[in-house]
Amino acid sequence: MNILIGNDDGINSSGLDALATSARRWGEVTVVAPEKQQSARAKSMTFHKPLRVSSTRTTSGIPAYVCNASPADCLFIYQHFKGKPDVVLSGINGGDNTSIHSVLTSGTVAVALEAGLQNIPAFAFSMDVPEHLFFARDFAGDLERAADLSLRIAQAFYRASRDFWSQVTFVNVNFPDHIQDTTRLTLVELETYKYTNYLVERTDPRGETYYWLWGNKRTDLDQQKDSYHVYMEKNITVTPVSFAGGKAVFEEANRLLATVTMP
């Protein structure tokens, strides 16, 4: 089993190291990660500068490649050196990636998304952390237990049928910061968005105005969807994510398209 481990928090992330350590029980692990924090880069790709890649190790000494690239680029770097991986595991991200809004923003998710678009079974793993630990290299939480569960979930879903993987782009998994024996594994859909974003206006020492983008967590989350389950119920959420429209969607679209006349 050839396994790519990636993330967007950077090569020195404790979550990356924990996941890579756990995955070594399954097969040959190759870590490819950005040299520094790349959160919220989504599935961007690096066309405007050369990619610099060098050999290094994770914090516990696992051999790795480090690059000046975006998270999604890490799959292409792996393929250049190692060929096609059998499975891609991305994370464990410091901060949950619940909701459609986060899935489309996250660099950690982007590694799994890029793999899924190439028909490689892929998983994104993230953990809820306090806001002051967003974008931190090290973060509190039951990382070792989350890493063990990440491996168990990946192994279980990897055995899914071809029909399952033909319809699913990747599997998105989110952990609460603490995992108890009573913590539930729940299969849920994505929330639409979890934060209401806004700009914070400030003034620099020269008297010029600048802005920070931030957000308030919603208080009206859908109780049937992933954000609520992670934040309020402290469950582990598992969501198969698909960008393929179902047959009914295309039938309806075809009906609507037939009503459009050319000018």
N, C-alpha and C positions, 0 to 999 in steps of 0.2 A: 504494500500500500504506500503510494507516494503522496505525501501530504504537504500542501502549502499552508503556512501560517502567516497571516498578515494583520495589519491594523492601521489606524490613523493616528494613534497616540505617540507613535515613534518607537524606535528600537529599544529604548530603555524602559518601556512601560512594564510595570509589575504584572498587569493583566496579560500582556503578550507572553511573558515568560512563563506564567502559570499555565496558560493554554498549551504552549509548546511542550512544556514538561509532561503534561498529562497525555498529549497526543503521541508521544514517543512510545507509549504502550501499544499503540495501534499499528505503527509503521514507520517508514523513513520520513522524518520531519525536515523540511527546509523552511527556514524563516526568511522572509523578505519584508522589510519594513522601512518606512521613511526615517531619515536621520533626526527629524524633529517633529513637533506637534503639527498635525495636518487635519485637525477636526474641521468639520463643515466644508470640506473640499468637494463633497459629493463624488460623482463619477467623472471628475475632470481628468484630462489627459495632458501630458507635457509635450507640446510641440514647439514651444518657443525658446527652448534652451537644451543643451546637451544633458543626457542622463549620466550621472556619475555613480558608479556602483563599486563598492569595496567589500571585502570579507571582514567580518567582525564576530562578536558573540553577544548573546543576550546577557542579562544581569547575572544569571546563574551558570553561564558558560556554554550555552547551546550554540553551535555554529550557525552563522546567519549572514545574509547579505544586507547591507544598509545602503540607502540610495537617497538622492536629492529629488526624488520624484513624488508624484501624487500617490495616494493609496491604490487606486485602480491600476496604475502603471506597474505595481508590484507583480501582478499576474504575468504581464508581458516579460518582465525581467526573469521570473522563474522559468517561463517557457523557453527563453533564450538559452539559459544555462542547463536546464534539466528536462525540457520537453513538457508534455501535458501532464498535469497532476491528476491523480485519481479522485481527490477530494480537496476542497478548500475550506479552511476554518479561519475565520477572521475575528479578532478580539483578544482578550475580553476587554471591551471598551469601558473606559471610566466615565460613566453616565449612561443612562438607559437610552435606547433607540426605539421607543414605542412611538406609534402614530405614523401616518403616511408622510406627514411633514418631516419627521426625523429620518425616516427611511430614505427619502429623496435628498436629504441634506448630508447625511453621515458618510464620512470617508471609510469608516470601518465596514458599514453596510456595502459601500461601493465595491470593495474587494470581492465580496460574495456575489454581488449583482453582476459584475464583469464576468466572473466565472460562470454564473448561471446562464448568461447570454451565450456562452460558448458550450452549453450543455454539459458542464461539469457540476456534479453535486456540490452544493456550497451552503455554508452556514455562517450567520453573523451572530456573535454573542456579546451582550452588553450587560452592565450592572448599574443599577441606580446608586448614585452617590450624592452626598450633600453638595449644594451649589458651589461652595468654596473649594471643592476638590475637582470641579470641572476643569479639564485640560491639564490635570496634574499627572506627573510621571508615576507616582505612587498614590494609591487610594485605599481607604479602609474598606473592609468587607470580607466575606468568607470566600476569598479567591480560590483557595485550594479545593474547597467543596464545589464551588461553581465550575472550576476547571474539570473536575472529575465528572460532574453532571453533563458538562458540555460534550465530553467524549462519549458518554453513554447515549445522549440524545443523537449525536451525529452517527454513531454506529447503528442505532435502531433505524433511523430514517434513511441511511445509506442503503439499507436492505429493501427499501420500498420498491414497488413495481416500476417497470419502464413507463407505464401509463401515468403513474404519479409524477415522476420526474419530467415527463414530456409536457406536463401542465404547470409545474411549479418551477419558478426561476431560482429561488433560494428559500431557506428556512431561517426565520428571524426569531431569536431567543433572547429574552430579557429576564435578568435576575433581580430580586430585591437585594439590598445591601447585606442582609443577614438571612441565612438559610437554616431553618430548623428541621427537625425530623418530621414535623407536622406541615411543613411548607408544601403547598400543592403545585403540581404541574398542570397547567390549564391550556387548552387549545382555544385560541380566541382570534378574532379579527382585529385589524389595525384601527385605532382611533384616527380621526381625520387630522387633528393637530392638538398639541398639549399645552402650548404656550401662546399667549397673546403678545406679539412682539411690538416693540416701540423703540424710539430713539431717546437716549439720555443726552441732553445738551450740557456741555461744559465749556469752560474758558481756559486756554493754556496761558503760561506765564507772559506771553507777548500780547495777551488780550484778544486773541483770535478764537473764534468759536469752533468747537469740534464736537463729534457725536460718537457715542457708543451704542451699538445695537444690543438690546437685551430683551427680556420678556417675563411676564407673570404667568405662573402655572394656572391653568384653568381650574375652576371649582365646579364646573358642570360636566365633568367627563362622563361618557357613556359607560354605565356599569357593566355592560356586556363586552367591553373592548379592552385592549391591552393596557393602555395607560392606567385606567382605574384599577385593574387587577394588580399591577406592579406597585402603584403608589398607596392604594387604600387597603387592598386585601393582602399585600405582601406575597403574592403568588409568583411563580415562575411562568412566564407566558411563552408559548410556542405558536408561531404564525407562519404557515406556508404562504409565501408571497408569489403572486403570479401577475404577469403583465399581458397575459393572453386573454383576449375577450372570449367569452363563451359563445356557443352556437346561437343562443337566443339573442345575444347582443348584435351579432352580425346580421341576423335575420331582420331585426328591427331597423338597423342602420340601412340595410338594403331597401326596406320599405320606404324609409324617409328619403333616401337618395332618389328613388324613382319619382318623387314628387317635385324634384328640382328640374327646372327647364333651362336650357341654354339660352343666353340672351341673343 
